[in-house]
Amino acid sequence: MYRNKKKHLLNNFVFAAVLTAAVFGVFACASGAKTGSDQYGGLGKASDPMPFMTEARTGTLPNGLRYYILENSRPENRAYLTLAVNAGSVLEEENERGLAHFVEHMAFNGTTRFPEADLINYLRSLGMRFGPEVNAYTSYDETVYGIEVPVELDAAGRKTIPEKALAVIDDWTYAITFDPKDVDDERLVIMEEYRTRLGANERVRRQMLPVLFEGSPYADRMPIGLPEVIQNAPASRLEGFYKKWYRADNMALVFVGDFDGAALEASLAANFTAPSPADTLDRPYYDLPSPQKGKFRAEIITDPELSYTRIDMYYKRAPQPVENTLAAYRQGIIENLISRMLSLRFDEASYKQETPYAAAAAGSVRYGWSSRFYIFSVVSKTGTAEASLEAVLREKESMVRYGFTDDEIDRAKRSMLSDLERMVSEKDRQQSSSFVDEFTSHFLSDQAVVDIEWELDAVRRILPGISSKEITAAAKNFFAADDLTVFAVAPDSEAASLPSPEKIQTMVTQVRKAKIDPPQPSVIGTDLLDKKPSPGTIISERQDPATGTIVWELSNGSRVILKETANKNDEIVLYSLARGGTTSSPESEDVSASLAADMLSVSGMGPYSRTDLTKMLADKQVSVGFWLSSYLRGFQGMAAGKDAETLFELLYLRFTQPRIDEDAVGAMMDQYRTSLAQRSENPEAVFNDEIQRVVYGGNSRFAPLTLGDLEKASIDDAFGFIRKSLNPGDYTFVFIGNLDIPLFRSLTETYIASIPRGQTWDQWDTVDFKRPGKTESAVRKGREEKSIVFMGWYVPKVYTEREGIVAGALSEYLDIRLTEEIREKLGGVYSVSVSVSLTPIPVGELSMGVSFYCDPGRADELSAAIEAELRLVADGSINTDTLIKTTEAMKKTYEQSMQSNSYIARNYANFSVLLDLPFGRLDARPELYESVTAADIQKTARELLSGGPARVTLYPEGR
């Protein structure tokens, strides 16, 4: 795969959460401000380096390979092995465009010790799926490979990484093979990857990049490359690129996992044998041109298939390489505070109907070695592009003139500390993959890798000395270079509402002189409830002997299930479930019911708006949300131990004081209108809508939401449905994690058992619709030579636990086989998605869905090949080796899932509410996986054949 790393605003728009920087990441890579040593709380001088992670091992092998090693036990008995190559598409010559990415593909097609399919077969034998764990990406500046493997015990009883796994990484450093036939075969796969990205967003991206990166090699070096190069470059040219840049002094090894680090370090020189370079590395580094004072450029980009209008403003900042100093860290803290506060302002505005935009975001990004931008991105409501731009410009100007209020700053500081305290409490439960990313960034771009305890101590020392004046100065500095590039991107139908480049420039100038009132402090209470409710009672109690799980039956009919785990150090997960969902509403109120959960979410609860709650809970680690589906409903939430009572208070408020805020709901409906206005012009949206129509027999209950449907929505009907949904006696509440049982007993009696009981509604209503059987439907939409195919099979079948496991096994088996046949042998797809499942809801049904992108001219051929593969299984032609890999994959997924409290909570709720299974069945899953036979999956495949396929195919217009 290829990845535009750090170029997220050039991809599909993602709202504010994406741009809000992570607490632990942004601090280390900011540029430093030179201030006095008293600003650092006794940590040292501004120029002092940040301390490298104490438990990590790092060094350089005799051949020049850099390495990083960290012992970490999450997930248990697993190791992450990563090879980071300091070479990406920016290093390509004109006749090499796309070869960095091509080399990445070839790494999985054969090496000296793992010819042809041996490498993938080995990784599959470890239980890996091709994709999520066997991971690689190519970006502008780097190529990164990673695998996840089980550890083993050596003769001394130490946990070690299998030598065969180490050999995979070693071969990638110098022994990838480039057999001309394998290269030709892989061209087809890469071109299919190229095809999957075709569409409106890619067309927009290709217009933006040359403007944004003008004057640098990045402007014309997208990692995917050029089709003419991909299709014609000889194997020798790929090998030449590989040998030029894959050299020991330009790569790093990263090992994180549950193994003996000292033993691994001692073995590295013997296991990693890439030749020492004969000459000095001459790897160029590139940047964008420095900002030019007063430079302005605006580009208007329209496309008929875009779904909404957005405006992106790129303020270029003075170049600044990454610094790992205390000054840089302190500046990073300030920028993180600004990001938090600005994000909350945008979030608050988005819940007001008078706000012209649907969503807005802001944040800093880096490109190249030292180039930086501060970016605003806003999605406007239909027809409001100019007003949206003005609103964001005024917010930016307010920040520059007045900064932030004292209460905003205090709230952001408390929120930051709370996040770091939670991270410290979970340090030994942090996933290995997150550490891999940190070490990789350290090697590639010199970003700091520090102990989280040091970060918490540093933030505690530094935060008190950060003043509002300093924050305002930092915000002003974002725009000091006065170099702005604006992109207004919209559907063709919105073109007339876009401001011209000249108008945009005028607006930027005028807002700088406009009268803007300073922000006003807000006074928010601290107590969610005026007083504690009168408690109810636990009327019965039992403990499951197999798992130790506690079950309480409450006086109001609720059931509470509690299971203590050691998956985290400080996590409480809530998952509650009740039967009955939106299909139980009157048909005339169906739209209102389907929107009810969203209305509730944007409205807050009790006397508090959603924004009020966000502010009140800023320094807490807690959340609770209500959800609805067609046949079920429930709550999900989480909390740190210190916030357990707040979790229960929020749950109590959700039940007893549901709230509908008409202004917030109005804003939400405007956001829906924005997202739906151009849906009929988006080829993939039209395709997905047709799938829904075919699969559900045209039943309106399951039809996609339309603009016309929004006019049918009623707040009163939605609120009535919500009230009906909130009888506590219908619900089972599951709490998993670090539970203080005596405390939970008191909290349960006070905040759950006390909820007044309402009218019982604990069953779903079945909606009649006709599954399609064997049928075909075609959608002709879009200008690109790209098809998408969906194939579905549906047959009635009574649910049993074991049959559900067999369905999952068939899904895994076909995932392997279809990847081998459709991708590797036929070269017809970049990837193929397959899912087989058995559900008891609303009635027992076995189903299978397959989807893939392809050349329109091959849609029939590939669909037939997939159907033939299912028929082979149904006829008993089952590959024993693949079945073994299937079992290993299921067991591996299970082992990792069992380290998630959320996974256990969902399963316990399902066992109790839907399946009537004992909790111990979850622990017995591996035995079920082992029991699945070839005959089992043959039987399931044979059953599926009678129910399809229903095929829906997207073709370009005119095909």
N, C-alpha and C positions, 0 to 999 in steps of 0.2 A: 504494500500500500504506500501511498505518498501522503504526506501531511504538510500543510502550510502552518508550521509551528509558529505560535505567537501572532499569527495573522488572522485572529478569529473574526474580526469585523469584516473581513473579505469573504467569509463564509456566510451561510444562512444566518440571518439576524437572530441573536440570542439576547434575551433581555438582561436587565441590570445585574442579575446574579453572576453572569459570566464576567463582567468587567470589574466587579467588586473583588479586589485582590485578596487572595488567601492570606491569613494572618502570618503564617510562617514563611511564605515565599517572597513577598514583596519587600520585606525589610532588607534582605541581604543584597538586593541588586539595585538599590537606588543610588543615585549619585550623591556625594557628600557635600554638606555645607560646613564651612570652616567656622566653628564656634569655640568658645572657651571650654577648658577641661571640666569646669563646674557643671556643665550641661550633661555630664555623663554619670552622675551619681557615684563617683568614685571608681568607675570601671577602668578609667585610664584617659589617655589623650585622644584627641580627634583622629590622629593619624594611626593610632594603635590598631593592629589587625584583630579581627574577630577570631576567637579560638576555634580551631578545627575540632570536630566531634571526637570526644576522648576515647570512645570505645571502638572507633573505626580503625582499621589497619589500611595504610596506603603506602605505596612506594613505586619503584620502577624496576622492572626486570633487566637483566644484562642486555637484552636485545632492544630495549627502549620501550617496551610495553608498560604503560601505567596500570596500576591495579588499585581497587578499593574492595575491602572485605568488612562485612558487619554481620555478627551473629544476631539473629532475631527469630523468635519462635512463632511468629504469626504469618502464614498458617503453619501449624505444627508439621514437622517431618517433610517440609518442602524447602526447596532452594530456588532462588531466582538467579539466572545467569544471563548477563548482558554484555554485549560487545558494542561499544560506542566508537564510531568512526568519524573523525573530524573532516568529513568530506561530503558534500551534497551537490545539488544541481548548479550552484553558483560557480563551481569549478569547471563546468563543462565547456568545451569548445563548441563552436557552432554546429559541427557535424557530430557532436556527442549529446545533443540536447535530448534528455530522457534516459541517458545511459547510467547515471547514478542510481536511478530507480530500477532500471533493468537489471543491474548487477545485484541489487537486493533480491529481486525475484529469483535470479539464478542461484543464489545461496541455498535455496530450498530444492533445487533441481539436481544437485549432485556435488560432491567434493571427492577428494582423493580417497578417503576412507569410507565415505558413504555415497557410493555411486547411485545415479538415477533416483529411484523411489526409496532407497534404503533409509535415508535420513527421516523422511516423513513417516515411514513405517516404524522406525525406532521411536520417534516421539509419540506416535499414536499408541504404541505398546505401553507407554507410561501413563496412558489415560488422558492424553491431551487432545483437544479439538484443534483442528487446523484453523487458526485465526486468533481466538482470544488469548491462548497461552503461547502458541508459536507465533510470536509477534515481531514485526519489523516495520519500520517506516523510514522514508527518505524525505528530507526537507531541503531547504535551500543550502543550509550550512552543515548538515550532518546526516548520517545514516546510522540507525540504531537497531540492533537485533536483540531479541530476548526470548528465553525459554524458561519454563518452570518445570522442575523435575523433583521426584521423590528422593529423599536421602536414603542412605543405607548404612549399616554398621560395619566397621572394619574389624580386623582380628583383635584389636585392642578395645573394642566396644565403643569407639568414637563414631559420632554421626559424620558421614562424609558424602560428598557429591560423587555420583558414579563416574568412573573414569571415562566411560563411553560418552557421557554428557559433556565432560570437559573436552573430549576430542571433537565434538561438534563445533564448539566455540573456537578451538584451536584451528580446525580446518577453515573456518570462515576467515581467519586472519590472513591466510596465505594459500589455501589449497582449494578454492572454489574452481570447479571445472566449467569449461565453456564449449561443450560439444556442439558443433553446428546444428545438428538435428534438434537437440534440446533447446537451443536458442530459437530456432524457427518455431518450435512448438509453443514456447513461452511468449512469442510475439502476439499470438492470438489471444492469450490470456490478458496481456497488458493492454491490448487494444480494447478488450471488453471492459477492463477497468476504466480506461479512458472514456468508453461509451457511457458507463454508469453516471458519470459526472456531467454529461451533456444536458443542457437545459438553460433556463433563464438565468439562474444564479451564476452559472459558469460563464455565460455570455457577459454578464455584468462584471464579473471578476476580471475577465480578460480586457475589459475597457478601463477598469480602475487601476490595475497594476502598473501599466506603463506610465500613467500620470503620477501615481504615488511614489513610484521608485525611479522616476526619471533621473537620468544622470548616473545611474549605477547599474551593475550587471544584473541586479535582482529584477529589473524591469522586463527582461525577456528570458528568464530562466525558471519558469514554473517547473516544479519537480516532475510532473507527468511527462513533459517533453513534447516533441513534435511527432505526429504520426509518421511522417516520411522517414524520420530517423529510426523510430521504433520498428518500422516495417522493413527497413533496408540495411541498417548498420550490420556489418559482418561480425561474426563472433570474435575475430581478432581485435576489433576496435573496443568491444566490451572488455576483453581481457586486458587490453592496454590501459584503459581507465582504471580497472581494478588494481593492476600492478603498480600504477603510478601513485595511487592515493591510499591503498590498503597496505600500509607499511607500519612496522612496529612502533615507530615514534609518532604516529599519527592516530593511534587507537588506544582504547582503555578497556580493561576488564572490570566488571562490577559484579560482585557476588554478595548477595544478601539472603540469609535464611537460617534454618535450624540445623546448623552443622558446627563442627569444631574449626574455628577460624585459624587457630595457630597451625593446625595440621594442614589446612588448605594452603596457607601462606608458604609453608615450608615446601609444598609440592609444586608450586606454580612454575618455577623455572624448568622443571622436568616435563611438565605437561603442556607448556606453551612455547613452541619451538619456531615461531616465525623468524625468518632470517634477520640479522641485524642490518639496518640500512647501510649501503655503501657510501652514501653522500648525505649532506645536510638537507633537511626538509625545507622546501621552498613553497610553503603553503600561503598564498595571498589571503588577506582579509579585506573585506569591502565594507563600505558605508554608503549611506545616501549623502548627497551634497549637504553642506551646512545650511542652516536657515538663512534666508535673505530678509533683512528688515523691510517690512511693508509689503512683502510679496503676497499676492492674493490670486487664487485660481478657483474657478467653480466649473464643474462639469455636470451637465444634465444628461442622464441616461434613462432611456425608457425601453420597455420590452413588453410585448403583448401578453406574455405568460406570467409576469410577476403578479404576486398576490396582494401587495400593499406598497405604500410609499414610505420611504425612509430617507432621512438626510444625515449624512456623516460629515463631521467637521474634524479635520486633522490639523491640530496646531503643532507645528514642528518646533522642537526644543533644541537648545544648544547640545551638541554632541557630548557625551560623557561615558567613557568606558565603565564597566562594572567595577566597583570598588568594594573590597571586603574590610572596611575600616569602621570604627565606631561612629565616625561622622556620617558615613553612608547608611549605617544601620539606623541612626537617629533620624536621618532624613526620611528613610523608609517608613518609620513609625508615623511621622507627620503625614506623609502621603497616604498611608493606610487610614489614618483618622479622617482625612478629607474624603477619601473614597467611601467610607462608611456613612458619613454625614450627608454627602451629596446623594448617595443611593437612597437614603431614607427620605430625603426631600422629593426625589423623583417618585418614589413609591407612594408617598403621601399624596402627591398631586394626581397620580394615576387613579385614585379613588374618588376624585371630584369630577362631576359631569362637565363642569365648565372648562376643564383642562382640554386643550385642543389635540393633545397627542395621546396615543394608546399606551406607549411605554417609552422610557428614555433611560440612557445609561451613560456613564463616563468613566474614564480610567486611563492609566498610562500603559503604553506598550513600547517594546524595543524592536528595532530591526538592525540587522548587521551587527557590527562590533560595538558601536557607540551611539547610533542614531536613535532618537526618541521622539515620540509624539504624545500629546495629550488629546484624547479623542472624546467627542460627544457624538452619540448616535440616538436618533429619535425616530420612532415609527408614528406617523401622523394618522389621525382618523381620516376617513374618506373626505377629500376636498379641503383639508385644513393644513396643507403643507406649509404655507407661508406663516400662518398663526403658530404652528408648532415650532418652526424655526425661531420665530421671535420669542416664544416662551422660553426655549432653552438658552437663547442668547441672553435674555434677561436674567435667568438663573445664574448663568456664568458671570454676568456683570455684577450681580448681587454678591456673589462669592468673592470677586476681586475687590469690590469696594468695602464690603462690610465683614467679610469672613463668615464666621459662625457664632451663634449665641453661646453663652456660657453653659446653658443646659444641654445644648447639642454636643458640645465638646466633652462635658462630663459624662454624658450617656455613651459617647463613642469610646472614651477611655475605659469605662467600666465594662463595656461589651468586649473590648479587646482583651482585657485582663481575664474575663470569664472564659473566653475562647482558649487562651493560653493555659489557664489553670486546668481546663478540661483535658487539653492535650498532654499536659504533664502527668495527669492522673492516669492516662491511658498509654503512657509511653511504651510499656512492655507489651501492649496489646496492639500496637500500630502495625499495619500490614507491611510486609517486606517491600511490596511494590512501590510504596511511597518513598522509602529510603533509596531505592534504585534510581528514581527520578532525580533525587537530590544529588547523588554522586555523579550521575550522568551530566547534569547541568554544571557541576563543579568542573568536570573535565572539559566540557565543550565551551563554556562561557565564563568560567572562573567565579560562578556564583557560590557564596559561602555555604558551608555545611557545618552547622553548630548544634550543640546539645540543646534540646528543648528546655531543659532546666536553666541553662544559661540564658536563653531567650526570656523566660519568665522573670528571672532575676533582673535582667537588663531592662525590660519594659517597666518593671516596678520601680526601678531607680530613675529611669529617664522620663516617664510620663509626667510626674509632678512638675518638672521643670519646663514642660512645653506649654507656652502661653498662647492665648488667642491671637496676639499680635504676630507671633512666629508662624502660626498656621495661615493667617491671612497673607503674610509675605510669601510663604511657599506657594499658595494658590496663585498669587500674582505672577510668580516666577514661571508657572506653567506656560504663560502666554507672552513672556517678555520678548521672545524673538520676533513676534508679530509676523509670522509666516503661516498663512492659513490656506488649506486646500479643502474645498467643499464638494461633496458629491450629493446630488439630488437624484434619487433612483426611484422610478415609479412605473406602474403599468401604463401602457399607451393611453388608456382611457382617462388617466389622471394627468396627462401631460399638460393640459390647459391650466390646471390649478397650480402648477409648479412656478415658483418665482424664477425669473431669468437670472443668469449670472450677474448682470448689472444690478438687478434688484437685490440679490443676495449681498453683494458688496455694499450697497447703500444701507441695507438693514444692519449689517455688522457695524458700520460707521455710526449710524444713528443711535443704536442701542448704547454705545459707549457714552453718548451725551444725554441719554434719556433720564427722566426723573424716575428713580426706583426707590421704593421705600425699603428701609432696612428690615431684616427679618425680626420677628417678635418672639421673645421667649414663650415657651408653653409650660403650663403648670399641669402636671399629671400626678394623679394620686399614686399611692404605693400599695394599697390593699385591694385585692380583687373582690372580696366580700365584706360587707359591713359587719357581719357576725357569722360565726359558725352555725351551720344548720343543726337542728336537733337530730342526734344519731338514730339510725335504724339498728337492726341486729343481724347477726349471723345465726341462722336457725339450725344449720347442720354443717358438719365438717367431716371430711375424710381425707386420707392420704393414700395415694397410689403406691402400693408396695414395690412395684417394679422400678419406678422413676423418682419416688419421693415427692412427686407433685401434689400440692395441696389444693383441694376443691372446697369452696365455701358456697352454700346456698343462702341467699339473703332474704330478709323479711319482705322486700318488695318484688320478689320473684327473680332477681338477677342471679347469675352465677359468676363466681370469680375463681380463676385458676392461677396459681402461683408456682413458678418453677425457678429455683435459684441456679445460676450458672456462673462459671468463672471465665466466660468468653471475653468479658471486659472487666475493668476494675471499678468503673463508676458509670454504669449504664442501666437504666430501667426502660424496657420497651413495653408499650401497651398496644395490644391489638384486640379489638372487640368485634363481634360478628352477630348479626341477626338475620333471620330469613325474611325475605320480602324486599322488593326493590321497585324500580320505576314502572315496571309492567303492571303493578297493582293499582296504579292511578287510573281514573277514568280516562278513556281515550281522548276526550276533549281537553284534558289537562296534562297530556303526555309531555308537551314541550315544557310546561312549567315545572313538572316533576323532574325532568332531565336536567334542568338548570338550577334546581333547588339547592344542591350542595354547593355550587359555585356562589350562589347568592349568599348563602350562609357564611362562606369563607371570607368574602370581601366585606362583610358587614360588621365583623367583630362579634362581641357577645355581651350580654348584660347591658350596663350603661356605657360601655366602652366601644369606640370605633376600632377598626382594625389597626389604624395608625397609633391610637392610644395604647393598645395592647402591645404593639411592637416596642414602643418607648418604655412601657412599664416593665417589660420582660427583657430589656436590653442586656442586663448583666446576669441573666439566668440562662441555663441550658435546659429548655423545656419547650415542648410544642404539643398541640392536640389538634387533629383535624377530623372532620366528618366526611364520609364518602358514601356514594350511592352507585349501584350498578343495576342492571336490568332485574336481577332476582335477589340481590343481597344488599345489605347496608352495614355500616359500622363506623368505628373510630380507630384511628391509629395515632400514636404519639410516642414521645420519648422524654427522658429527663435524666439529669445527673442526680445522685443521691441527695444532695443538699436541696434540690428543687422538687423532691417527691411530693410534698404537700401542695405545691403550686400546680403540679400535674393533676392532682385530684380536684383542686379548686376549679381549674379550667374545665375539667370534665363535668363537674357539677353545674357550672355556669352554662355549658353547652346544652345540657338537658333542661335545666330549669328556667333559663332566661335566653332562649334563642332570639336572635335579633336580625331584622332586615333593615338595612340602611338604604333608603330610597336613592339617595345621591350616589352612594357607592355602587348600587345595583345599576343605576342609570349609566354610570361610567363603564361598568362591566359590559352592559348591553352594547354600548358604542364600540367597545373593543371587539365584541363578537361581530358586529356589523362590518368593522374594518377587515377582520380576517375572512369574512364570507363574501364580501362585495365582489371580489375577482376570482372566486373559487372556480367558477365555470370556465375560466381561461387557463387554469393550471392543468396541464395534461395528467399529471400524476394524481391530482385531487379528483379529477373526473373519473379516472381509472379506478381509484379506490371506492368512489361512490357507486360505480357499476358493480364492483365486487359485492358490496353490501346489498345491493338490489338483488343480485343473482342468488347469493347465499341465503338470504332470508325471504326469498320468494316474493319480493316486492312489498312485504308487510311494512306499513308506515311506522310501526313502533321502533323499527330498527333502521329506518332511513336516516341518512346524514342530515344534520341541521342545515337549514337554508335561511336566507334572508327573510323569506316569507314566514317561516316558522317563528321568528323572533316577535312578529306582531301578535302572535297567539299567546305569548308568555304573559302570565299574570303574577304579580307579587303576592296577591292574596291567595291564589291557588297554590303557589309554591310554599308559602308560609303554612298553609293548612296541611300540605303534605309533610312538611318538616315536623310539625307538631304531632301528626299521626305517627311519624317515624321514631319518636323519642319516648316511647314507653320503656323504662329501664328493665322491666320484667322480660322483655323480648331478647335481651342481650346476654351474651357470655363475654366476660372481660378477662383477657389473658395478660398477665404480667410476667415478664421473663427478665432475668438479669441479676443484678446485685440488690437483693431484696432483704430489708430488715423486717422479718415477719411480724414481730410484735407491733412495729410502727405501722405496717400495712394493715394489720387487723384494725387498729384504731382509725386509720384513714379510710378504710373501706366502710366501716360502720358510719363514720361521720359524713362522707361525701358521696358514697354510692348507695348504700342501704337507705339513706335518708331521702333519696329522690322519689317524689310521689309517683305511685304506680298509675299508669293510664290504661287505656283500652288495649287488650292484647292484639298483636299483629305479628305472628311468628311463622308465616308461611308465604311462599311466593305464589303468584298467579301465572299459570302457564298460558302463553300466547300461541295460538295456532298459526303456523306458517309451513310452507311446503319447501323442503330441501330440493335442490335442483336436479339431482341425478346426473346423468351424462348429458352435457349440453355445452354449447360454445357461444361466446359473446365477444364481439370486437368493438373496441373504442378507437376511433381515428382522430387523434388530437396531437398537436405539437409539430414543430418543424424539424427536429433532430432525427437522425437515422437511429432511432432507439426504440426497442420494444420492451415491455414488461409483461411477463406471463404469470398468472396465478392459476393454480390447479387445486381443486378441493374435492375431497371425498367425504361423504357423511352417511353413517349407517346407525340404526338404533342398536343399542347394546346395554345390557344391565351392568352397572358399575360394581366391580369388586376391587379390593386393594391390589390383589395380584395382577388382575387384568390391566389395571392402571399402570403398574410397573412394566408389564409386557409392552404396552403401547409406547411407553418412554424408551424402552430398549429398541423397538423398531425405529423410532425416531433417530436415535443415535446411530443405529446400523445404516440407515439410509443416508444420513448426513455424511458418513464416511464414503459409502459407495457412490453417491451422486457427485461428491467432490472428485473422486478418482475418475469416474466415467465422463461426467459432463464437463468438468473443468480441465482435468489433466489429459485425458485421452482425446476428447473431441475439441477441446479448446473453445468451447462455445459460450462460456460464462466466466466472469471474474469470481463470482460466488453464487451458491444456491442455498436458499433457506428452506428447511423442512421441519415440520412439526407434526407429531402424531400424539393425540391425547384422548383420554377417556374421561368423561365428566358425568356426574350424577345430576347436574343442574341444567334445565329444569326437569328433564327426564334423561335417562341414561343414553349417551351418544358417543360413538367412536368417530373421530374425525382426523383428517390429515390435510395439511395445506403445504404447498410447495410454491415458491416464487423465485423469479430470477429476471435479470436484465439480459438482453441479447440483441444481436443483429436481427432486424425485422425479417430478413430473408431466411433465417434459421429457426424461427419460432415454432413452426410445425415439426421440424426435425428434432429439436431438443425436447419438445413436449412428448413426442412419441418415445424418445429414448428414456425419459423419466418414467413414463407409463410402463415401458418394457422392463425397467429395473424393478418396479414394484411387482410386476407379473412374475419375474424370475424368483423373487422371494416367495410369492404365493405358490409357485410350482415346486418349491423346496430346494432351489439352487442357492444355497446359503453358504457363504465363505466362512469357514471355521475360524480362521485367523481374525477376520473382521469382527466376528461375534465376540471373540476374546477381547479385542480392543474396545468393543462396545461396553462390555462389563466393566473394564478398567476405567473407562471414561465416566460411567455412572457412579462408580465408587469414589472416584476422585472428586467429582462435583459434590457428592454427598458429604465427604469428609470436610470440604471447605465450607459447605453450607451450614453444617452443624456447629461451626464456630461463629455463626451469626445468630444473635438473639432474635432478630426479626424473623428469620426462617423458622425457628422453633415456635415462636408465637403464632405465626400464621398456620402452621401445621396443627398445633394443639387446638386452635380455634376450629379449624376444619374437622378435626377428629371428633370434637365435642358436638358441634352444631350440625354438621352435614353428614358425616360418615359413620358415626357411632363406633369409633375404634378406640381401643385402649391406648394410652399415651406411649406405652412401651413399644408399640408397633413402629414408632419412628426410629428407635434404637435398633430395630431388627431389619431395617432396610437393606443393609449389605447382604444379608442372607437371601433376601428376595432377589436382589440383582444376580447373585450367583446361581439362583435356581432357574433363571430364564434359559430355555432351550431353543434350538433351531426350530423345533416343531411349534413352539409357542408363537414365535414371530411369524412363522409361515401361516399359521391359522389366522392371526390378526390381519396379515396382508391379504389373505384370501377374502376375509370379511369385507375389507375396504373396497376391493375391486367391484363389489356389487353396488357401491354407492357413488359412482362417478367415473371419470372426473368431470366436474364442472370447470370449464376453462374460460378465463377472461383474459384477453390479450389487448394491450395497448399498441397501436401502430401509429406511425406518423401520418399526418394528413396526406391524402392522395395515395396511400398504399392499400 
